[in-house]
């Protein structure tokens, strides 16, 4: 369904973090968004919920639209378009369209 899955290495194509790469932590298919490790940080104000816990401003990753991401191929080490194919044993695989390596 989507060209990006959890644990893929992706490159950001647009936005304030353009050109950076990171690992996909989570994908939200209904919202068409993903959270990438170390990309798109936002600051969130957190209230103290327990007596021993500290409140304040924390930094965390925000989601980014899937259209702004491209999968990085391990073979050619570049952002690549993804193709899908069915092998002889009826299993579906994703492959890099540049170097034909299975992802």
Secondary structure, 3 states (H helix, E strand, C coil): CCCCCCCCEEEECCCCCCCCEEEEEEEECCCCEEEECCCCEEEEEECCCCCCCCCEEEEEECCEEHHHEEEECCCCCCECCEEEEECCCCCEEEEECCCCCEC
